[in-house]
Amino acid sequence: MLILTLRTDKPEAEIGLYDNEVQLEYEVWHAHRQLAETIHTKLTEVLQNTDKELQDIQGIVMFKGPGSFTGLRIGASVADALAYSLDIPIVGVNDGDNWQTNGIQRLRTGENDKIISLEYGSPARTTQQKK
């Protein structure tokens, strides 16, 4: 099973490609405020480096937080859109250091969250609308 992993909760974003538990490619980059601009480029690079295409992906694991509101939303939007358009399962995990392993196990046992429910760790800080 070819699995895409994605973590976007902090300034350093992470994307990986696994054949079951075997890591084929893994990229960590300082995305910070450029995450929306760089995430698709990194996805393309990871796929090209392994001679794979989007259609080869069979499941997605996403770190669902807690973390940066904007970073998590960007990552989840990409992950949810890919899972929906490719008609593949997606799972969200928040198991710290073991998030990839636990997410891959969930996929391999047939679990599918369908969409990622994010956990921000605290309420979003919003301001009152100006008149």
C-alpha positions as a Markdown table, in Angstrom:
| # | Residue | x | y | z |
|---|---|---|---|---|
| 1 | Met | 0.0 | 0.0 | 0.0 |
| 2 | Leu | 1.5 | 3.3 | -1.1 |
| 3 | Ile | 0.9 | 5.9 | 1.7 |
| 4 | Leu | 1.4 | 9.7 | 1.8 |
| 5 | Thr | 2.1 | 11.2 | 5.2 |
| 6 | Leu | 1.7 | 14.9 | 5.9 |
| 7 | Arg | 2.5 | 17.1 | 8.9 |
| 8 | Thr | 1.9 | 20.9 | 8.8 |
| 9 | Asp | 1.3 | 21.9 | 12.4 |
| 10 | Lys | 4.6 | 23.8 | 12.9 |
| 11 | Pro | 6.9 | 26.0 | 10.8 |
| 12 | Glu | 8.8 | 22.9 | 9.6 |
| 13 | Ala | 6.4 | 20.9 | 7.4 |
| 14 | Glu | 6.9 | 17.2 | 6.7 |
| 15 | Ile | 5.8 | 15.0 | 3.8 |
| 16 | Gly | 6.6 | 11.4 | 3.3 |
| 17 | Leu | 5.9 | 8.5 | 1.0 |
| 18 | Tyr | 5.8 | 4.9 | 2.4 |
| 19 | Asp | 5.3 | 1.5 | 0.9 |
| 20 | Asn | 3.4 | 0.0 | 3.9 |
| 21 | Glu | 5.9 | 0.7 | 6.8 |
| 22 | Val | 9.0 | 1.2 | 4.5 |
| 23 | Gln | 9.9 | 4.8 | 4.0 |
| 24 | Leu | 10.6 | 5.6 | 0.4 |
| 25 | Glu | 11.0 | 9.3 | 0.6 |
| 26 | Tyr | 10.8 | 11.9 | 3.4 |
| 27 | Glu | 11.1 | 15.7 | 3.1 |
| 28 | Val | 11.2 | 18.3 | 5.9 |
| 29 | Trp | 11.3 | 21.9 | 4.9 |
| 30 | His | 11.0 | 25.3 | 6.6 |
| 31 | Ala | 7.5 | 26.2 | 5.2 |
| 32 | His | 6.3 | 28.7 | 7.8 |
| 33 | Arg | 4.4 | 31.4 | 5.9 |
| 34 | Gln | 5.0 | 29.8 | 2.5 |
| 35 | Leu | 3.3 | 26.5 | 3.2 |
| 36 | Ala | 0.4 | 27.2 | 0.8 |
| 37 | Glu | 3.0 | 28.0 | -1.9 |
| 38 | Thr | 5.4 | 25.1 | -1.3 |
| 39 | Ile | 3.3 | 22.1 | -0.3 |
| 40 | His | 2.3 | 21.2 | -3.8 |
| 41 | Thr | 5.9 | 21.5 | -5.0 |
| 42 | Lys | 7.2 | 19.2 | -2.2 |
| 43 | Leu | 4.5 | 16.7 | -3.0 |
| 44 | Thr | 5.5 | 16.7 | -6.7 |
| 45 | Glu | 9.2 | 16.3 | -5.7 |
| 46 | Val | 8.5 | 13.4 | -3.4 |
| 47 | Leu | 6.5 | 11.6 | -6.1 |
| 48 | Gln | 9.1 | 12.3 | -8.8 |
| 49 | Asn | 12.0 | 11.1 | -6.6 |
| 50 | Thr | 10.3 | 7.8 | -6.2 |
| 51 | Asp | 9.0 | 7.5 | -9.8 |
| 52 | Lys | 5.4 | 7.6 | -8.6 |
| 53 | Glu | 2.3 | 9.5 | -9.6 |
| 54 | Leu | -0.6 | 10.9 | -7.6 |
| 55 | Gln | -2.8 | 8.0 | -8.8 |
| 56 | Asp | -0.4 | 5.5 | -7.2 |
| 57 | Ile | -1.2 | 6.8 | -3.7 |
| 58 | Gln | -3.5 | 4.4 | -1.9 |
| 59 | Gly | -3.9 | 6.1 | 1.5 |
| 60 | Ile | -3.1 | 9.3 | 3.4 |
| 61 | Val | -2.0 | 9.9 | 7.0 |
| 62 | Met | -2.3 | 13.4 | 8.3 |
| 63 | Phe | -1.0 | 14.7 | 11.7 |
| 64 | Lys | -4.1 | 16.5 | 13.0 |
| 65 | Gly | -2.7 | 18.6 | 15.8 |
| 66 | Pro | -2.5 | 20.3 | 18.1 |
| 67 | Gly | -0.6 | 23.0 | 16.3 |
| 68 | Ser | -0.8 | 26.1 | 14.1 |
| 69 | Phe | -4.4 | 26.9 | 13.1 |
| 70 | Thr | -3.4 | 28.1 | 9.6 |
| 71 | Gly | -0.8 | 25.3 | 9.0 |
| 72 | Leu | -3.2 | 22.6 | 10.0 |
| 73 | Arg | -5.9 | 24.0 | 7.8 |
| 74 | Ile | -3.7 | 24.2 | 4.8 |
| 75 | Gly | -2.4 | 20.7 | 5.3 |
| 76 | Ala | -5.9 | 19.2 | 5.9 |
| 77 | Ser | -7.3 | 21.0 | 2.9 |
| 78 | Val | -4.6 | 19.4 | 0.7 |
| 79 | Ala | -5.0 | 16.0 | 2.3 |
| 80 | Asp | -8.8 | 16.0 | 2.3 |
| 81 | Ala | -8.9 | 17.1 | -1.4 |
| 82 | Leu | -6.4 | 14.4 | -2.5 |
| 83 | Ala | -8.3 | 11.7 | -0.6 |
| 84 | Tyr | -11.6 | 12.8 | -2.0 |
| 85 | Ser | -10.4 | 13.2 | -5.6 |
| 86 | Leu | -8.4 | 9.9 | -5.6 |
| 87 | Asp | -11.2 | 8.1 | -3.7 |
| 88 | Ile | -8.7 | 6.7 | -1.1 |
| 89 | Pro | -8.8 | 6.4 | 2.7 |
| 90 | Ile | -7.5 | 9.1 | 5.0 |
| 91 | Val | -6.8 | 9.0 | 8.7 |
| 92 | Gly | -5.8 | 11.8 | 11.1 |
| 93 | Val | -3.5 | 11.0 | 14.0 |
| 94 | Asn | -2.0 | 13.0 | 16.9 |
| 95 | Asp | 0.3 | 10.4 | 18.5 |
| 96 | Gly | 3.4 | 12.6 | 18.8 |
| 97 | Asp | 6.6 | 10.8 | 17.7 |
| 98 | Asn | 4.7 | 7.7 | 16.5 |
| 99 | Trp | 2.1 | 9.4 | 14.3 |
| 100 | Gln | 3.2 | 7.9 | 11.0 |
| 101 | Thr | 3.4 | 4.3 | 12.4 |
| 102 | Asn | 0.1 | 4.6 | 14.1 |
| 103 | Gly | -1.6 | 6.2 | 11.1 |
| 104 | Ile | -0.2 | 3.6 | 8.7 |
| 105 | Gln | -1.5 | 0.8 | 11.0 |
| 106 | Arg | -4.9 | 2.4 | 11.0 |
| 107 | Leu | -5.0 | 2.5 | 7.2 |
| 108 | Arg | -3.8 | -1.1 | 6.9 |
| 109 | Thr | -6.6 | -2.3 | 9.2 |
| 110 | Gly | -9.2 | -0.6 | 6.9 |
| 111 | Glu | -9.9 | 2.5 | 8.9 |
| 112 | Asn | -11.0 | 5.7 | 7.0 |
| 113 | Asp | -11.8 | 9.0 | 8.7 |
| 114 | Lys | -13.1 | 10.4 | 5.3 |
| 115 | Ile | -12.2 | 13.9 | 6.4 |
| 116 | Ile | -9.7 | 15.1 | 9.0 |
| 117 | Ser | -11.1 | 16.6 | 12.2 |
| 118 | Leu | -8.3 | 18.9 | 13.4 |
| 119 | Glu | -7.3 | 19.5 | 17.0 |
| 120 | Tyr | -5.8 | 23.0 | 17.5 |
| 121 | Gly | -5.0 | 22.7 | 21.2 |
| 122 | Ser | -6.9 | 25.9 | 22.1 |
| 123 | Pro | -9.7 | 28.1 | 20.7 |
| 124 | Ala | -8.7 | 30.2 | 17.7 |
| 125 | Arg | -7.8 | 33.8 | 18.5 |
| 126 | Thr | -10.2 | 36.0 | 16.6 |
| 127 | Thr | -10.8 | 39.7 | 16.7 |
| 128 | Gln | -14.1 | 41.6 | 16.7 |
| 129 | Gln | -15.2 | 42.7 | 13.3 |
| 130 | Lys | -14.5 | 46.4 | 12.6 |
| 131 | Lys | -17.4 | 48.5 | 11.5 |
